[in-house]
Amino acid sequence: MLNKNKNNDIHGLIMDQLTDVENTLVALEGFIAAATAEGATVEPLRALCKTVREKEHIADVSLRTMIEGLDGPFLPSTRSDLISIATSCDKIANKCEHVAEMMVLQHFKFPVKYADQIVKITEITKEQFSVLLSAIGKMFSQFDELLKDHAILDEIRELESKVDEIEMALYEEIY
């Protein structure tokens, strides 16, 4: 799939960018935990929102670095696929920043009775991303095995189903 001479460099650049996205998810997880705590106020959330924003910016910088690192002897389709994966993951970091900013700007407070479910959704989402990160890492070292073994896809689907169940239970309780 990839040029062997550039494989390690590109693998490192992509994994750095994805790790930066994961760090943004971790920052959002802390933000959500604080936002769902009983008695949460906006001032401490502003500082946590700033952390999410900073992590998202770092993810943007590493995305640009990764894209610039793809110049060279790649087939256009391979380059396009790698950029697509990285930009799709970067959208996660963007969404984390957006959620934190909107909650602070709107002084949004989660009803305490929904806090556990909201925190659980955030934890599972972060877990899903970790599994995705593992799968993307295997693209560079175990691509053939990845194509044959659907365990990672099954794990992602299972985690997604857990989130769907929690969301549906919340919808039923709220509406």
Secondary structure, 3 states (H helix, E strand, C coil): CCCHHHHHHHHHHHHHHHHHHHHHHHHHHHHHHHHHCCCCCHHHHHHHHHHHHHHHHHHHHHHHHHHHHCCCCCCHHHHHHHHHHHHHHHHHHHHHHHHHHHHHHCCCCCCHHHHHHHHHHHHHHHHHHHHHHHHHHHHHHCHHHHHHCCHHHHHHHHHHHHHHHHHHHHHHHHC
